Amino acid sequence: MTDLVKERKKLQDIMMFLGSLGQGAEKILQRSASVVGFQSGKTIGMEAVKHFSETTDDLEKSIDLLQKALYDIGLDWRFGMWKEDGASAYFKDEGDKWVGYMWFQDCIVRNTLYTYADKQEGALCQMSHGFFAGALEKILGGRKVDLEILHAGENGCYKKLTVHKEKGGS
């Protein structure tokens, strides 16, 4: 068996384990499974980029830095900002927060859910959202970040990103 085949088999086994774990958590914890997934993902996201020293207050730059930080640790997760034609900026100032919209591709969680024949938007999706939010909070120097699914699809997801102006993310 070649190394590539062995690595793919390991990945497939991990995906099946994650699918089982997510489905089990939802059965046991019910609605709170999403909160548990988000919070645990957030902790893991902050930990994953703890050695990435660059921070910024520039929201658009933070997305690029996050992509770089994740790539540096071996995660090739494609995502980016989205805006309507004619919009002047990716983020809209809403008083105490900025709101923007993002697209996400190549999501291992989505692939896991399809492999396991489970639904999107559950505990595992929330874990990936938490991971993203925690890592981005670190890069934004402690600003609280929220990520909300607006559309979960088989080829990509569309999400609302909220960045709070006051620092104090956990």
SERO-4910 file (N, C-alpha, C, O; in steps of 0.05 Angstrom, whole numbers):
BEGIN
 pado doro    nc1    nc2    nc3   cac1   cac2   cac3    cc1    cc2    cc3    oc1    oc2    oc3
  Met    A     17    -23      0      0      0      0     18     25      0     36     27     16
  Thr    A     13     44    -18     29     68    -20     24     86      4      3     84     17
  Asp    A     42    104      8     39    124     30     14    141     27      0    146     46
  Leu    A      8    149      2    -15    165     -3    -41    149      3    -59    160     16
  Val    A    -42    125     -4    -65    108      2    -68    105     32    -91    106     43
  Lys    A    -46    101     46    -47     98     75    -57    124     88    -73    123    107
  Glu    A    -47    147     79    -56    173     90    -85    177     85    -99    187    102
  Arg    A    -94    171     61   -123    174     55   -140    156     72   -162    164     81
  Lys    A   -131    132     77   -146    113     95   -147    124    123   -168    123    136
  Lys    A   -125    136    133   -125    148    160   -145    171    161   -160    173    180
  Leu    A   -144    188    140   -163    210    139   -192    201    139   -209    212    153
  Gln    A   -197    181    123   -224    169    121   -233    159    149   -256    163    157
  Asp    A   -215    145    163   -222    135    189   -227    158    209   -246    156    225
  Ile    A   -212    179    207   -216    202    225   -243    215    218   -257    223    236
  Met    A   -249    217    192   -274    229    184   -298    213    195   -317    224    205
  Met    A   -296    187    194   -317    170    204   -320    173    234   -342    173    245
  Phe    A   -297    175    248   -298    179    277   -311    206    284   -328    207    302
  Leu    A   -303    227    270   -315    253    275   -345    253    269   -361    265    285
  Gly    A   -353    241    248   -382    239    242   -397    225    264   -418    234    272
  Ser    A   -386    203    273   -398    188    295   -399    204    321   -419    205    335
  Leu    A   -377    218    326   -376    235    350   -396    257    349   -410    263    369
  Gly    A   -398    271    326   -417    293    323   -446    283    326   -462    296    340
  Gln    A   -452    261    314   -479    250    315   -486    241    344   -508    246    354
  Gly    A   -467    229    357   -471    220    385   -474    244    403   -492    243    421
  Ala    A   -458    265    400   -461    289    417   -488    301    413   -500    310    433
  Glu    A   -498    302    389   -524    314    384   -547    298    397   -567    309    406
  Lys    A   -544    272    397   -564    255    409   -564    258    440   -586    259    452
  Ile    A   -541    260    451   -539    262    481   -544    291    490   -559    295    509
  Leu    A   -531    310    477   -532    338    487   -555    354    474   -562    375    484
  Gln    A   -566    344    453   -588    356    438   -580    385    429   -559    388    417
  Arg    A   -595    405    436   -590    432    426   -564    444    437   -552    460    424
  Ser    A   -555    435    460   -531    446    472   -506    435    458   -484    445    463
  Ala    A   -508    415    441   -485    404    427   -472    425    409   -448    425    406
  Ser    A   -488    443    398   -476    464    381   -459    483    397   -438    492    388
  Val    A   -469    490    421   -454    508    439   -428    495    447   -407    507    447
  Val    A   -429    470    455   -406    455    463   -386    453    440   -362    458    443
  Gly    A   -396    448    416   -379    446    392   -366    473    387   -342    474    381
  Phe    A   -381    495    388   -370    521    382   -348    529    403   -326    537    395
  Gln    A   -354    525    428   -335    533    449   -309    516    448   -287    526    451
  Ser    A   -312    490    443   -288    473    442   -272    480    417   -248    480    417
  Gly    A   -286    485    394   -272    493    370   -258    520    374   -236    523    363
  Lys    A   -270    538    388   -257    564    393   -231    561    409   -211    574    402
  Thr    A   -231    544    429   -207    539    444   -185    527    427   -162    535    428
  Ile    A   -193    508    410   -174    495    392   -163    515    372   -139    514    365
  Gly    A   -181    532    361   -172    552    342   -152    572    353   -132    578    340
  Met    A   -157    581    378   -138    599    391   -111    585    395    -89    597    391
  Glu    A   -112    560    403    -88    545    408    -73    539    382    -48    540    382
  Ala    A    -87    535    361    -75    528    335    -58    551    324    -37    546    311
  Val    A    -65    575    330    -50    598    319    -35    613    341    -26    636    336
  Lys    A    -30    601    364    -17    615    386     11    623    379     22    643    390
  His    A     25    609    361     52    616    353     53    636    330     74    645    322
  Phe    A     30    642    319     28    662    298     28    690    311      8    697    324
  Ser    A     49    705    309     52    729    325     39    754    312     36    774    326
  Glu    A     33    753    287     23    777    274     -6    782    281    -23    764    278
  Thr    A    -12    806    289    -40    814    295    -46    840    279    -28    853    270
  Thr    A    -71    846    277    -79    870    262   -107    879    272   -122    864    282
  Asp    A   -113    905    268   -139    915    272   -154    919    245   -178    925    244
  Asp    A   -140    914    223   -151    916    196   -167    891    191   -155    869    189
  Leu    A   -193    893    188   -210    870    185   -204    853    160   -203    829    161
  Glu    A   -201    867    138   -196    852    113   -169    838    114   -166    815    106
  Lys    A   -149    852    125   -122    840    128   -123    816    147   -108    797    143
  Ser    A   -140    817    167   -142    795    186   -150    769    173   -141    748    181
  Ile    A   -167    771    153   -176    747    139   -152    735    123   -149    711    124
  Asp    A   -137    752    110   -113    742     96    -93    730    116    -81    709    110
  Leu    A    -89    744    139    -70    733    159    -79    706    170    -63    688    174
  Leu    A   -105    704    174   -116    679    184   -111    656    164   -103    634    171
  Gln    A   -116    662    138   -111    642    117    -82    633    118    -76    610    116
  Lys    A    -64    653    121    -35    646    123    -29    630    148    -14    610    146
  Ala    A    -39    638    170    -34    624    196    -43    595    194    -29    577    203
  Leu    A    -66    591    182    -77    563    180    -60    547    160    -55    524    164
  Tyr    A    -53    560    138    -36    546    118     -9    538    130      1    517    124
  Asp    A      2    556    147     27    550    161     26    526    179     46    513    183
  Ile    A      2    519    189      0    495    206    -12    471    190    -19    451    202
  Gly    A    -13    474    164    -21    452    147    -50    451    140    -59    430    129
  Leu    A    -65    472    145    -94    472    138    -98    489    112    -94    513    113
  Asp    A   -106    476     91   -111    489     66   -142    492     64   -155    477     49
  Trp    A   -152    511     79   -181    515     81   -187    540     65   -179    562     73
  Arg    A   -201    538     44   -206    561     27   -232    576     36   -253    564     37
  Phe    A   -228    601     41   -250    619     48   -243    647     40   -219    653     35
  Gly    A   -262    664     38   -257    692     31   -281    709     37   -303    700     43
  Met    A   -277    735     34   -298    755     38   -315    757     13   -306    752     -9
  Trp    A   -340    764     17   -359    768     -5   -373    795      0   -380    802     22
  Lys    A   -378    809    -22   -394    833    -21   -411    836    -46   -404    825    -67
  Glu    A   -432    850    -44   -450    854    -67   -436    872    -87   -419    889    -80
  Asp    A   -443    869   -112   -432    887   -133   -438    916   -125   -460    923   -118
  Gly    A   -418    933   -128   -422    961   -122   -417    969    -93   -415    992    -86
  Ala    A   -415    949    -75   -409    955    -47   -381    965    -45   -363    956    -58
  Ser    A   -377    985    -27   -350    998    -25   -331    982     -7   -307    985    -10
  Ala    A   -342    966     11   -325    952     30   -337    925     36   -361    920     32
  Tyr    A   -320    907     47   -330    880     54   -345    881     81   -362    864     86
  Phe    A   -338    900     98   -350    901    125   -368    926    127   -361    947    116
  Lys    A   -390    923    140   -409    945    146   -407    952    175   -409    934    192
  Asp    A   -404    977    181   -403    987    209   -432    988    220   -449   1002    209
  Glu    A   -437    973    241   -463    972    253   -462    981    282   -474    969    300
  Gly    A   -447   1003    287   -446   1015    314   -425   1001    331   -402   1009    331
  Asp    A   -433    981    346   -414    967    364   -401    943    351   -386    928    364
  Lys    A   -406    938    325   -394    915    312   -392    921    282   -404    939    271
  Trp    A   -376    904    269   -374    904    240   -386    878    230   -382    857    243
  Val    A   -400    879    208   -412    854    196   -402    851    168   -403    870    152
  Gly    A   -394    827    161   -386    820    134   -397    793    127   -407    778    144
  Tyr    A   -393    785    102   -403    759     92   -380    744     79   -362    756     67
  Met    A   -380    718     83   -358    701     74   -368    676     60   -391    667     64
  Trp    A   -351    666     43   -355    640     30   -334    621     40   -312    629     46
  Phe    A   -341    596     42   -323    575     52   -325    551     32   -346    543     25
  Gln    A   -301    541     24   -299    518      7   -282    497     21   -271    502     42
  Asp    A   -280    474      9   -262    453     17   -263    447     47   -242    445     60
  Cys    A   -286    445     58   -289    442     87   -288    412     94   -304    396     84
  Ile    A   -269    405    111   -267    377    119   -291    368    135   -299    344    133
  Val    A   -303    386    149   -328    379    164   -350    372    145   -364    352    149
  Arg    A   -354    389    125   -375    383    105   -370    356     91   -388    340     88
  Asn    A   -345    352     84   -338    326     72   -343    303     91   -352    281     83
  Thr    A   -337    307    116   -342    286    136   -371    280    139   -380    257    139
  Leu    A   -387    301    140   -416    298    143   -428    283    119   -445    266    122
  Tyr    A   -418    289     95   -428    275     71   -419    246     72   -434    228     64
  Thr    A   -395    242     80   -385    214     82   -401    198    101   -407    174     97
  Tyr    A   -408    211    124   -423    197    145   -453    199    141   -469    188    156
  Ala    A   -462    213    120   -490    217    113   -505    231    136   -527    223    144
  Asp    A   -493    252    147   -505    268    168   -511    296    157   -501    303    136
  Lys    A   -527    311    172   -535    337    163   -514    358    170   -498    355    189
  Gln    A   -515    380    155   -498    403    161   -511    420    182   -534    416    190
  Glu    A   -496    439    192   -505    459    212   -507    449    240   -518    463    257
  Gly    A   -497    425    246   -498    414    273   -473    419    288   -459    439    283
  Ala    A   -468    402    308   -445    406    327   -418    407    313   -401    424    320
  Leu    A   -414    391    292   -387    392    279   -384    418    263   -362    429    262
  Cys    A   -405    427    250   -403    453    237   -397    475    257   -381    493    252
  Gln    A   -411    474    279   -406    494    300   -377    493    311   -365    513    318
  Met    A   -366    469    312   -338    466    320   -320    480    301   -301    493    309
  Ser    A   -325    476    275   -307    490    255   -312    520    256   -293    536    253
  His    A   -336    529    262   -341    558    265   -326    569    289   -314    590    288
  Gly    A   -327    554    311   -312    561    335   -282    563    330   -268    581    339
  Phe    A   -272    543    315   -244    542    308   -236    568    293   -216    581    299
  Phe    A   -252    574    273   -248    598    257   -249    623    274   -231    640    273
  Ala    A   -270    625    291   -273    649    308   -250    652    328   -240    674    332
  Gly    A   -242    630    340   -220    631    360   -194    640    347   -180    657    358
  Ala    A   -188    629    324   -163    636    310   -164    665    301   -144    680    303
  Leu    A   -187    674    291   -190    702    282   -189    721    306   -177    743    303
  Glu    A   -201    714    328   -199    731    352   -170    735    360   -163    757    368
  Lys    A   -154    715    358   -126    717    365   -112    737    347    -97    754    356
  Ile    A   -118    735    321   -105    753    301   -115    781    304   -101    800    298
  Leu    A   -140    785    313   -152    811    317   -146    822    345   -157    843    353
  Gly    A   -128    810    359   -119    820    385   -140    819    407   -139    834    426
  Gly    A   -159    800    404   -179    796    426   -207    807    420   -224    807    438
  Arg    A   -212    815    396   -239    824    389   -257    799    387   -249    779    375
  Lys    A   -281    800    399   -299    777    397   -309    773    369   -316    793    356
  Val    A   -310    748    360   -318    742    333   -340    721    334   -339    702    349
  Asp    A   -361    725    317   -383    706    314   -385    699    285   -380    715    267
  Leu    A   -393    674    279   -397    665    252   -423    650    251   -428    632    267
  Glu    A   -440    658    232   -467    647    230   -472    636    202   -466    649    182
  Ile    A   -483    612    201   -489    600    175   -514    613    163   -535    614    176
  Leu    A   -511    623    138   -534    633    124   -543    613    103   -567    610     97
  His    A   -524    598     92   -530    577     73   -508    556     75   -485    561     73
  Ala    A   -517    531     79   -499    508     80   -504    491     55   -526    480     52
  Gly    A   -485    490     37   -489    475     13   -468    453      9   -449    452     23
  Glu    A   -473    437    -11   -454    415    -16   -428    423    -28   -408    409    -26
  Asn    A   -427    446    -41   -402    456    -53   -390    479    -39   -367    487    -44
  Gly    A   -404    491    -20   -393    514     -5   -414    524     14   -438    517     12
  Cys    A   -405    541     32   -424    553     52   -421    583     51   -399    594     44
  Tyr    A   -442    597     58   -443    626     59   -450    633     87   -469    623     99
  Lys    A   -433    651     99   -436    656    128   -434    686    134   -421    701    119
  Lys    A   -446    694    156   -445    721    166   -423    722    187   -424    707    207
  Leu    A   -404    740    184   -382    744    203   -387    770    218   -390    792    206
  Thr    A   -388    769    244   -391    792    261   -366    795    278   -358    777    292
  Val    A   -354    819    277   -331    826    294   -339    849    312   -346    870    302
  His    A   -338    844    338   -346    864    357   -323    884    361   -299    876    362
  Lys    A   -329    909    363   -309    930    365   -294    929    391   -270    933    392
  Glu    A   -309    924    413   -296    923    439   -280    897    441   -289    875    435
  Lys    A   -255    899    451   -239    875    455   -249    860    479   -261    872    497
  Gly    A   -243    835    480   -251    819    503   -260    791    494   -275    778    509
  Gly    A   -252    782    471   -258    754    463   -245    735    482   -224    741    494
  Ser    A   -258    712    485   -246    692    504   -235    669    489   -224    650    502
***
